[in-house]
Amino acid sequence: MLNKKMYRDIKKNLSQFITIFLMVMIGIMAYSGIEAYMNGMKKTSNKFYTENNLQDLNVMGPLTKNDLDKIKKLDYVKDAEAKLSITGLTDNDKTLLINLIESNNISKFYVVDGEKFNKDKSGVWLDEFYAKENNIKVGDTILVKYQNIELHEKVLGLINVPDHLYDVRDESELFPDRKEFGFAYLSMEEFKTMDFFYSSIMVDVDNIDKRDNVKNEIEDNIDNALAIINIEDTSSYTAYQGEIDEGKTYVGVFSGLFLFIAMLSVITTMTRVVKKQRTQIGTLKALGFSNYKILFHYIGYGFWISIIASIVGLLLGYFFIGKIFIGLEMAMFEIPNGHPVMNSSSYIVALLVILVVSLITYITGRTILRENPAETLRNKIPSIKGNVLNITKHKIFKKFKFETIWNIRDIIRNKMRTITGIAGVVGCSMLIVCALGMLDSMNFFVDLQFERIYNFDYKLNIKENISEHELNILTNEYGNYTSQTLGIEIKNEGIRESNNIFVTDASNYVRFVNKKNKFINKPKDNGIFVTYKLAKNKGYKLGDKITWHIYGDKTYYTSKIIGFNKDPQNQNVTMTKKYLESLGIKYTPDSIYTNKNLKNIKEIKNIESIQDIDALKDGMNNMLSMMKTMLILIIFVAIVLGSIIIYNLGILSYTEKQYQFSTLKVLGFKDSQIKKIFIKQNNWIAIISIIIGLPLGYYLTDWLFKTAIEEHYDFGASINTITYVIAALGTFIISYLVSKFLARKIKNIDMVTSLKGNE
């Protein structure tokens, strides 16, 4: 009997139960989907790094076979392999990072197609992403060109490599251009007639806790070691890990908000559904049903709907959000077999949602069951304190129309419904502002970096070890606006940390801005600038001194902080050429900035690569397009959830007001007048919610950028006015349309039934 009653009640109140189902489903889907994609990224990388033996250290410098043998003999060194990495060209003057190796036991290839590495084989193992972009297959022949050496090599395999997850040509590129830049591996046997140094040695330690011991031993025993870098400090590793760290924040914020908004409305709805059944509860008690049976009957309403919704949400989270998001990430990072992974937290959250819905139903039902059957057989008349409603009798309210005063009183009478409605709509408008605002902020970041700070058309990256005469030829031709980037190690309270110094002699071609994005002068010749974010992270203040040394030079220098600057994508130290030379360090530029038209020039003698500012912007916009897909999905979910919540709250509001609306009809009010009263109150709630939600959306966006974005980047919220207009209008229009739709029910109110319930 009770089961039949449950099915009949659900059918009768289908719209409310559908909204409960959808809200629980969307909340669980958002949480489990984002969690599955982030957990999938982490598990995928851990598996790839472990199975393909990612190195623990990179030793950089002009290293020899003797250096390799010494490192292999050090305590705690499990294995070491040498590598020569050089930048060359290939077909159509595209750039290749050419890696020559003798063995492949560290940072092993994952062969997507073709054969494993064989040092005795002549050929090339090619970056799978580059090959795909340029339609290159196993068995094809490509050009490998370095200086005067030209080789036509057969492609033996298409590969992913653990330390090449995210390769860019240099620090000025934010997004890999896989069509123009890739990596390739060849056997050193093909170059055995050449005399050369290794550029790096990859070290695999047998105890990660002893890695610092190994670093110290290498520093003391290997004179040619210019830098010893933890793998976690390499750009490829940090870019991928940064995505995971950002995602952890997104999981907590976006999915947390989705769940909070959904649960707030579900709890309110279930409370109203049970309270609406008080006369039926009284009838069941009068018929002799025990409190225990009645309670579990009503708990079943929320329990079964939330459990089905949770299961559907978990499935959609994994197969819809998880699959889409991780697919977008795997298109950016060269890592195989990426797939979402659902962990226990998603199931725990789903279980908690079911328990909370059931608990709220239990508490509400138990409260009603405490009353005797005679009381529960009558609708509960709200207890309103007269002095609370007397507020509308003040002089200021006498000028208001009846519908305005009626709505003010109704809001006072139903505070919780109003607060819940405002909270739900505020949350949705926050999410829309945040998602759209993140796009605005990223677009502003592109403009700040590539239009304001970078004031050049082309950047020429100079080859290493060129002569003074060759450098003069370049500067005479392309201008004497140059810079040098030095890898350094900073001593900070006994801790040694890697960073870099940007040495500028570029005049106005590279400009500086303060934290308000206003132009400032470059550093003077008596100290250094530190970026704001680096200073904040390390606790630096104006006038502080930092101690540092250049990798490969054990001489330490102490420099005074004379100012701060904002750099959106590099958190480093800046000094002028004159200040560097005043320390006794020779200035050797590695970049030239020019506005000369180099559109049709593919190669310049003694220039390693030519970077077009428009190409750099395009790379950033490519990354934005991926983010747009993610944010559009978040906006879509926020709009759907917001529409459901607004509809649900409208249904609750309408249901609770049927008695009052019937009374107004009896008093002679027309349907159009009652509709106006109903719509006006919902409009008020929407407007109040928008006023609160828009600024909160800004602060949420700003907090996300400052918390979730990895340490290399520094930018906050920069939201356009049109975004606020879109979010405000969108929220208001949805609320208004839902109110108009529900207002149509007023003409169908059964006045006899509505009024008789309170006789």
C-alpha positions in Angstrom: 0.0 0.0 0.0 2.7 2.5 1.0 4.7 1.7 -2.1 1.7 2.4 -4.3 1.2 5.7 -2.4 4.9 6.6 -3.1 4.6 5.9 -6.8 1.3 7.9 -6.9 2.8 10.9 -5.0 5.9 10.9 -7.2 3.7 10.9 -10.3 1.5 13.7 -8.9 4.6 15.8 -8.0 6.7 14.7 -11.0 8.2 18.0 -11.8 9.6 18.5 -8.3 11.0 15.0 -8.1 12.6 15.4 -11.6 14.3 18.6 -10.4 15.6 16.7 -7.3 16.9 13.9 -9.6 18.6 16.4 -11.9 20.2 18.5 -9.2 21.7 15.5 -7.4 22.8 14.0 -10.8 24.4 17.3 -12.0 26.2 17.8 -8.6 27.6 14.3 -8.5 28.5 14.4 -12.2 30.4 17.7 -11.8 32.4 16.4 -8.8 33.1 12.9 -10.0 33.9 14.0 -13.6 36.5 16.7 -12.6 37.9 14.4 -9.9 38.1 11.4 -12.4 39.9 13.5 -15.0 42.4 15.0 -12.5 43.0 11.6 -10.8 43.4 10.1 -14.3 46.1 12.6 -15.2 48.0 11.8 -12.0 47.7 8.0 -12.4 48.6 8.2 -16.1 51.8 10.2 -15.5 52.9 8.1 -12.5 52.5 4.9 -14.6 54.3 6.5 -17.6 57.2 7.8 -15.5 57.6 4.6 -13.6 57.4 2.1 -16.5 59.6 4.3 -18.7 62.1 5.1 -16.0 62.0 8.9 -15.9 65.4 10.3 -14.6 65.8 11.9 -11.2 68.5 14.4 -12.1 69.7 16.2 -15.2 73.4 17.2 -15.1 74.0 20.0 -17.6 77.3 21.1 -19.2 80.0 20.2 -21.7 80.4 16.7 -20.3 82.7 13.9 -21.3 82.7 10.1 -21.3 85.0 10.3 -18.3 82.4 12.4 -16.5 79.7 9.8 -17.3 81.9 7.0 -15.8 82.6 9.1 -12.7 78.9 9.7 -12.1 78.0 6.0 -12.6 80.5 5.1 -9.8 79.0 7.5 -7.2 77.1 6.2 -4.2 73.3 5.9 -4.6 73.5 6.3 -8.4 71.6 3.4 -10.0 72.4 4.3 -13.6 73.4 7.2 -15.8 73.1 7.9 -19.5 74.6 10.7 -21.6 72.8 12.7 -24.2 73.6 15.4 -26.7 70.7 17.8 -27.5 71.1 20.2 -30.3 68.6 22.3 -32.2 68.5 21.6 -36.0 66.2 21.9 -38.9 64.2 19.4 -40.9 62.0 19.6 -44.1 60.4 23.0 -44.9 62.8 24.6 -42.4 60.8 23.3 -39.4 62.7 23.0 -36.1 63.8 19.8 -34.5 65.3 19.2 -31.1 67.8 16.5 -32.1 68.9 14.1 -29.3 71.8 11.8 -29.8 72.0 8.8 -27.3 74.0 5.6 -26.9 71.4 3.7 -24.9 67.8 4.0 -23.8 67.4 2.6 -20.3 66.6 5.9 -18.7 63.6 8.0 -20.0 62.8 5.1 -22.2 60.8 5.4 -25.4 57.1 4.5 -25.5 56.9 3.3 -29.1 53.5 4.2 -30.5 54.4 2.7 -33.9 57.6 1.2 -35.3 60.5 -0.4 -33.5 62.4 0.0 -30.2 65.7 1.9 -30.0 68.7 0.2 -31.3 72.1 2.0 -31.2 73.4 0.0 -34.2 70.5 1.1 -36.4 70.6 4.0 -38.8 67.5 6.1 -38.7 65.4 8.4 -36.5 62.8 8.0 -33.8 60.4 10.9 -34.2 58.1 12.8 -31.9 54.6 11.2 -32.4 52.7 14.5 -32.1 55.0 16.2 -34.6 54.7 13.3 -37.0 50.9 13.4 -36.8 50.8 17.1 -37.5 53.0 16.8 -40.5 51.5 13.5 -41.8 54.8 11.5 -41.3 54.7 7.8 -41.0 57.1 5.0 -40.1 59.2 4.2 -43.1 59.1 7.8 -44.4 62.4 9.6 -44.9 63.0 13.0 -43.4 65.8 15.6 -43.4 67.9 16.1 -40.3 70.1 19.2 -40.6 72.5 20.7 -38.2 75.0 23.4 -39.3 76.8 21.9 -42.3 75.6 18.3 -41.7 72.6 17.1 -43.7 71.2 13.6 -43.2 68.3 11.9 -44.8 67.0 9.5 -42.2 64.4 6.8 -42.3 61.7 7.1 -39.6 62.1 3.9 -37.5 59.6 4.7 -34.8 57.0 7.3 -33.6 57.6 7.8 -29.8 56.5 9.5 -26.6 59.3 10.1 -24.1 58.8 10.8 -20.3 60.9 14.0 -20.3 59.2 15.4 -23.4 55.6 15.7 -22.3 55.5 19.4 -23.0 58.2 20.8 -25.4 58.4 24.4 -26.4 61.3 26.1 -28.2 62.0 28.5 -25.4 60.5 30.2 -22.4 58.7 32.8 -24.5 56.5 30.2 -26.0 53.6 29.1 -23.8 52.0 26.5 -26.0 53.8 23.8 -28.1 53.6 24.4 -31.8 53.7 20.7 -32.9 53.5 21.5 -36.6 56.7 23.6 -36.5 58.6 22.1 -33.6 59.3 18.6 -32.5 61.9 16.3 -31.1 63.9 13.4 -32.6 66.3 10.8 -31.3 69.2 9.2 -33.2 72.0 6.9 -32.3 75.4 8.5 -31.5 76.9 5.8 -33.8 75.8 7.9 -36.7 78.0 10.8 -35.5 81.0 8.7 -34.2 83.4 10.5 -36.7 82.6 13.8 -34.9 84.3 15.1 -31.8 81.7 16.5 -29.3 80.8 16.9 -25.7 77.6 15.6 -24.2 75.1 18.3 -23.3 73.6 16.4 -20.4 73.7 13.3 -18.3 70.5 11.7 -17.0 70.9 10.2 -13.6 68.7 7.6 -12.0 69.2 7.4 -8.2 68.4 4.2 -6.2 67.1 6.2 -3.2 65.2 9.4 -3.8 65.9 10.5 -0.2 69.7 10.5 -1.1 69.3 12.7 -4.2 70.8 15.8 -2.6 73.8 13.7 -1.6 74.2 12.7 -5.2 73.9 16.4 -6.3 76.6 17.4 -3.8 78.9 14.6 -5.0 78.5 15.6 -8.6 79.2 19.2 -7.8 82.4 18.3 -5.9 83.7 15.7 -8.4 82.5 16.8 -11.9 84.1 20.1 -12.8 82.2 20.3 -16.2 78.8 20.2 -14.5 77.3 23.6 -14.9 73.9 22.8 -13.5 72.3 19.9 -11.7 68.5 20.0 -12.0 65.9 18.0 -10.3 63.5 16.5 -12.8 60.6 18.2 -10.9 62.2 21.6 -11.9 62.2 20.9 -15.6 59.7 22.7 -17.8 58.1 19.5 -19.1 57.5 18.1 -15.7 56.3 21.4 -14.1 53.9 22.1 -16.9 52.1 18.8 -16.5 52.2 18.9 -12.7 50.9 22.4 -12.8 47.8 21.2 -14.7 47.2 18.6 -11.9 47.7 21.2 -9.2 45.3 23.6 -10.9 42.7 20.9 -11.3 42.8 20.1 -7.5 41.7 23.7 -6.9 39.0 23.4 -9.6 37.7 20.2 -8.0 37.3 22.0 -4.7 35.7 25.1 -6.2 33.6 24.3 -9.2 32.4 20.9 -8.2 32.1 22.1 -4.5 29.8 24.9 -5.6 27.8 22.7 -7.9 27.2 20.2 -5.0 26.5 23.0 -2.5 23.9 24.7 -4.7 22.3 21.4 -5.7 22.1 20.1 -2.1 20.8 23.4 -0.8 17.8 23.1 -3.2 17.3 19.4 -2.8 17.1 19.7 1.0 14.6 22.6 0.7 12.6 20.7 -1.8 12.5 17.4 0.2 11.5 19.4 3.3 8.6 21.1 1.5 7.5 17.8 -0.1 7.3 16.1 3.3 5.6 19.1 5.0 3.0 19.2 2.2 2.2 15.6 3.1 1.3 16.4 6.8 -2.4 15.6 6.3 -1.5 12.3 4.7 0.8 11.5 7.6 -2.0 12.3 10.0 -4.3 10.0 8.1 -1.7 7.2 8.1 -1.3 7.6 11.9 -5.0 7.6 12.4 -5.3 4.3 10.3 -2.8 2.7 12.7 0.5 2.8 10.8 3.5 3.0 13.1 5.8 6.0 13.2 8.6 3.6 12.1 6.8 2.6 8.9 5.7 6.1 8.1 9.2 7.5 8.5 10.8 4.9 6.3 8.1 5.4 3.7 9.0 9.1 3.4 12.7 8.5 3.6 12.3 6.3 0.6 11.1 9.4 -1.5 14.6 11.0 -1.2 16.6 7.8 -0.8 15.6 6.1 -4.1 15.6 9.2 -6.2 19.0 10.3 -4.9 20.6 6.8 -5.2 19.5 6.5 -8.9 20.6 10.1 -9.5 24.0 9.5 -7.9 24.6 6.3 -10.0 23.7 8.2 -13.2 25.8 11.2 -12.1 28.8 8.9 -11.5 28.5 7.3 -14.9 28.1 10.6 -16.7 30.9 12.1 -14.7 33.3 9.4 -15.8 32.1 8.9 -19.4 31.1 12.5 -20.2 33.1 15.1 -18.2 36.0 12.9 -17.4 36.5 11.6 -20.9 36.1 15.0 -22.6 38.5 16.8 -20.2 41.2 14.3 -20.2 41.0 14.0 -24.0 41.7 17.8 -24.2 44.6 17.4 -21.8 46.1 14.5 -23.7 45.9 16.6 -26.9 48.3 19.1 -25.2 50.7 16.6 -23.4 52.6 13.8 -25.1 51.6 11.0 -22.7 50.0 7.7 -23.8 47.0 5.9 -22.5 45.4 8.8 -20.7 42.0 7.9 -19.2 39.9 9.1 -16.3 40.2 7.2 -13.0 37.3 7.3 -10.5 38.6 7.0 -7.0 36.9 6.4 -3.7 36.2 10.1 -2.9 33.6 10.2 -5.7 31.8 7.3 -4.2 32.0 8.7 -0.7 30.6 12.0 -1.9 27.7 10.2 -3.6 27.0 8.2 -0.5 27.1 11.4 1.7 24.6 13.1 -0.7 22.2 10.1 -0.4 22.6 10.1 3.4 22.1 13.9 3.7 18.9 13.8 1.6 17.6 10.8 3.6 18.6 12.4 6.9 16.8 15.7 6.1 13.7 13.7 5.1 13.9 11.8 8.4 14.3 14.9 10.5 11.3 16.6 8.8 9.1 13.5 9.0 10.0 12.9 12.7 9.1 16.5 13.6 5.6 16.0 12.1 5.2 12.6 13.7 5.6 14.1 17.1 2.3 15.8 16.8 -0.9 13.9 17.5 -3.1 12.7 14.6 -5.7 15.5 15.1 -3.1 18.2 14.6 -1.4 16.6 11.6 -4.8 16.2 9.9 -4.9 20.0 9.5 -2.5 22.2 7.4 0.0 24.0 9.7 -0.7 27.7 9.7 2.6 29.6 9.8 3.3 31.3 13.2 3.9 34.9 12.4 4.7 37.6 15.0 2.5 40.6 14.5 5.3 43.1 15.1 7.3 41.5 12.3 4.6 42.2 9.8 3.9 45.6 11.3 7.0 46.8 9.5 4.9 47.3 6.4 2.5 49.7 8.3 5.2 52.4 8.5 4.6 55.6 6.6 7.2 54.8 3.9 5.2 51.7 2.9 1.9 53.6 2.5 3.0 54.8 -0.9 3.7 51.3 -2.2 1.2 49.3 -4.2 -0.6 46.4 -2.7 1.4 43.7 -4.6 4.7 45.2 -3.3 3.5 45.2 0.4 2.1 41.7 -0.1 5.4 40.4 -1.5 7.4 42.0 1.4 5.2 40.3 3.9 5.5 37.0 2.1 9.3 37.2 2.0 9.3 38.0 5.8 6.9 35.0 6.4 9.1 32.6 4.4 12.7 33.7 5.2 14.3 30.3 4.6 12.7 29.9 1.2 13.9 33.3 0.2 17.4 32.8 1.5 17.7 29.4 -0.2 16.5 31.0 -3.5 19.0 33.8 -3.2 21.8 31.4 -2.3 21.1 29.1 -5.3 20.8 31.9 -7.9 23.9 33.7 -6.4 25.9 30.5 -6.8 24.9 30.0 -10.4 25.6 33.7 -11.4 29.0 33.4 -9.6 29.9 30.3 -11.7 28.9 32.0 -15.0 30.9 35.2 -14.1 33.8 33.0 -13.1 33.8 30.9 -16.2 33.4 33.8 -18.6 35.8 35.9 -16.5 38.5 33.3 -16.8 38.4 33.7 -20.6 38.5 37.5 -20.3 41.4 37.3 -17.9 43.4 34.9 -20.2 42.7 37.2 -23.2 44.0 40.2 -21.1 47.0 38.1 -20.2 47.8 37.6 -23.9 47.4 41.3 -24.6 49.6 42.3 -21.6 52.4 39.8 -22.5 52.5 40.1 -26.3 51.2 43.7 -26.9 52.5 45.7 -24.0 55.5 44.0 -22.4 56.8 42.6 -25.7 57.3 45.5 -28.0 59.0 43.8 -30.9 58.0 41.9 -34.0 60.7 39.2 -34.0 63.0 37.6 -31.5 66.2 36.0 -32.8 67.7 33.3 -30.6 71.5 33.4 -31.0 73.5 30.2 -31.3 76.0 29.5 -28.5 79.7 30.2 -28.7 79.7 32.6 -31.6 82.6 35.0 -32.0 82.4 38.7 -31.2 82.8 39.5 -34.9 79.8 37.2 -35.8 77.7 38.9 -33.1 78.6 42.3 -34.4 77.4 41.3 -37.9 74.1 40.3 -36.5 73.6 43.4 -34.4 74.6 45.7 -37.3 72.0 44.0 -39.4 69.1 43.5 -37.0 69.8 46.1 -34.3 71.6 46.2 -31.0 68.6 45.5 -28.8 69.6 42.3 -26.9 69.1 40.3 -23.7 70.7 37.4 -21.9 69.1 34.8 -19.7 71.3 33.2 -17.0 70.5 30.1 -15.1 71.2 30.8 -11.4 70.9 29.2 -8.0 69.7 31.4 -5.1 70.6 30.8 -1.5 67.5 31.6 0.6 67.8 30.8 4.3 70.1 27.9 3.7 67.9 26.5 0.9 69.3 26.5 -2.7 66.6 27.2 -5.3 66.9 27.3 -9.1 65.8 30.4 -11.0 67.1 32.7 -13.8 68.2 36.3 -14.3 66.9 38.3 -17.3 69.7 40.7 -18.3 68.2 43.4 -20.4 69.9 45.7 -23.0 66.8 45.8 -25.1 65.8 49.4 -24.5 62.0 49.8 -25.0 61.7 46.5 -26.9 61.0 44.7 -23.6 59.0 46.8 -21.2 58.2 46.6 -17.5 54.9 47.0 -15.7 53.8 47.3 -12.0 51.1 45.2 -10.3 48.4 47.5 -11.7 49.8 46.8 -15.2 51.1 50.3 -15.7 54.4 50.9 -17.4 57.5 51.5 -15.2 61.1 52.2 -16.0 63.6 49.4 -16.3 65.9 48.7 -13.3 68.7 51.2 -12.6 72.3 50.0 -12.8 72.7 49.5 -9.0 70.5 46.5 -8.2 67.8 44.1 -9.3 64.1 43.8 -9.9 62.2 40.8 -8.6 58.8 39.8 -9.9 56.0 40.5 -7.4 54.9 36.8 -7.3 58.4 35.6 -6.6 58.9 38.2 -3.9 55.6 37.2 -2.3 56.4 33.5 -2.4 59.9 34.0 -0.9 59.2 36.8 1.4 61.4 39.4 -0.3 61.0 43.1 0.5 62.4 46.3 -1.0 66.0 46.7 0.1 66.5 43.0 0.8 69.6 41.4 -0.6 69.7 38.0 -2.3 72.8 35.8 -2.7 73.2 33.9 -6.0 75.6 32.2 -8.4 75.5 31.3 -12.0 75.3 27.6 -12.9 78.9 26.5 -13.8 80.5 29.3 -11.8 80.9 28.8 -8.0 81.4 32.6 -7.4 78.5 34.0 -5.3 77.2 37.5 -5.7 74.9 39.6 -3.5 72.4 42.0 -5.1 70.0 44.5 -3.6 66.4 44.5 -4.5 65.6 48.0 -5.8 62.2 47.4 -7.2 59.5 44.9 -8.3 57.9 44.2 -11.7 55.1 42.0 -12.9 55.8 39.3 -15.4 52.8 37.1 -16.4 54.7 34.0 -17.3 58.2 34.1 -15.7 58.9 34.7 -12.0 62.5 35.7 -12.0 65.1 38.4 -11.4 65.9 41.2 -13.8 69.0 43.4 -14.1 70.6 45.7 -16.7 73.7 44.9 -18.8 75.6 47.6 -16.9 74.9 46.2 -13.5 75.9 42.7 -14.7 79.2 44.0 -16.0 79.7 45.9 -12.7 79.8 42.6 -11.0 82.7 41.5 -13.2 80.5 39.2 -15.3 80.8 39.3 -19.1 77.6 40.1 -20.9 77.0 37.5 -23.7 73.6 38.2 -25.4 71.5 35.2 -26.4 68.6 37.1 -28.0 68.1 40.0 -30.4 64.8 41.9 -30.7 63.9 43.5 -34.0 61.1 45.1 -35.9 62.7 44.4 -39.2 60.4 42.4 -41.6 61.6 38.8 -41.6 58.3 37.3 -42.8 59.9 35.3 -45.7 63.2 34.5 -44.0 63.5 31.0 -42.6 67.1 30.8 -41.7 69.8 33.3 -40.6 73.5 32.4 -40.0 74.3 32.1 -36.3 70.7 32.3 -35.4 69.2 29.2 -33.9 65.5 30.1 -34.3 63.4 33.1 -35.5 60.3 33.7 -33.4 57.5 35.8 -34.8 55.5 37.6 -32.1 52.3 36.7 -34.0 53.2 33.0 -33.9 53.8 33.3 -30.1 50.3 34.8 -29.7 48.8 32.1 -31.9 50.4 29.5 -29.6 48.8 31.1 -26.6 45.4 31.4 -28.3 45.6 27.6 -29.1 45.9 27.0 -25.4 43.0 29.3 -24.8 40.8 27.4 -27.3 41.3 24.2 -25.2 40.4 26.1 -22.1 37.4 27.6 -23.8 36.0 24.0 -24.4 36.4 23.2 -20.7 34.9 26.5 -19.6 32.0 26.3 -22.1 31.1 22.9 -20.5 31.3 24.4 -17.0 29.1 27.4 -18.2 26.6 24.9 -19.7 26.4 22.9 -16.5 26.0 26.1 -14.5 23.2 27.4 -16.7 21.4 24.0 -16.6 21.8 23.7 -12.9 20.7 27.4 -12.4 17.6 26.9 -14.6 16.6 23.8 -12.6 17.1 25.5 -9.3 15.2 28.6 -10.4 12.4 26.4 -11.7 12.4 24.3 -8.6 12.3 27.3 -6.3 9.5 28.7 -8.4 7.5 25.5 -8.1 8.0 25.6 -4.3 7.0 29.3 -4.1 3.9 28.7 -6.2 2.9 25.6 -4.2 3.2 27.4 -0.9 1.2 30.4 -2.2 -1.8 28.5 -3.6 -3.8 29.2 -0.4 -3.0 32.9 -0.5 -3.7 33.1 -4.3 -7.1 31.4 -3.8 -7.9 33.9 -1.1 -7.0 36.8 -3.4 -9.2 35.3 -6.1 -12.1 35.1 -3.7 -11.5 38.8 -2.8 -11.9 39.6 -6.5 -8.3 39.9 -7.7 -7.9 39.0 -11.4 -5.6 36.3 -12.6 -3.4 38.9 -14.3 -3.0 40.8 -11.0 -2.0 37.7 -9.1 0.5 36.7 -11.8 2.0 40.1 -11.5 2.4 39.6 -7.7 4.1 36.2 -8.2 6.5 37.3 -11.0 7.5 40.5 -9.1 8.7 38.6 -6.1 10.8 36.2 -8.2 12.2 39.2 -10.1 13.3 40.8 -6.7 15.0 37.6 -5.7 16.8 37.4 -9.1 18.0 41.0 -8.9 19.2 40.7 -5.3 21.0 37.5 -6.3 22.6 39.1 -9.3 23.8 42.1 -7.2 25.5 39.7 -4.8 26.7 37.2 -7.3 28.5 39.4 -9.8 31.2 40.8 -7.4 31.5 37.3 -5.7 32.1 35.9 -9.2 35.0 38.4 -9.6 36.6 37.5 -6.3 36.2 33.7 -7.1 37.9 34.2 -10.4 40.7 36.3 -8.9 41.2 33.7 -6.1 41.3 30.9 -8.6 44.0 32.5 -10.7 46.1 33.4 -7.7 45.7 30.0 -6.1 45.3 27.4 -8.9 47.7 28.8 -11.5 51.2 27.3 -11.2 54.0 29.4 -9.7 55.5 30.4 -13.1 52.4 32.5 -14.0 51.2 35.7 -12.4 47.8 37.1 -13.4 44.6 37.9 -11.6 41.0 38.5 -12.7 40.4 41.0 -15.4 36.7 40.8 -16.4 35.1 42.8 -19.1 31.9 44.8 -18.4 30.1 42.8 -21.1 30.7 39.6 -19.1 28.8 41.1 -16.1 26.0 42.2 -18.4 25.7 38.7 -20.0 25.8 37.0 -16.6 23.2 39.4 -15.2 20.9 39.4 -18.2 21.2 35.6 -18.6 20.3 35.0 -14.9 17.4 37.4 -14.9 15.9 36.2 -18.2 16.0 32.6 -17.1 14.3 33.6 -13.8 11.7 35.7 -15.6 10.8 33.1 -18.1 10.4 30.4 -15.4 8.2 32.8 -13.4 6.1 33.5 -16.5 5.8 29.8 -17.2 4.7 29.0 -13.7 2.4 32.0 -13.5 0.2 30.3 -16.1 -0.9 27.8 -13.5 -2.6 30.5 -11.4 -5.7 30.4 -13.6 -6.1 26.6 -12.9 -6.0 26.9 -9.1 -8.9 24.9 -7.5 -10.1 27.5 -5.0 -12.4 25.1 -3.1 -9.6 22.5 -2.6 -7.0 25.1 -1.6 -9.2 26.9 0.9 -10.9 23.9 2.3 -7.5 22.5 3.5 -7.4 25.1 6.3 -11.0 25.0 7.5 
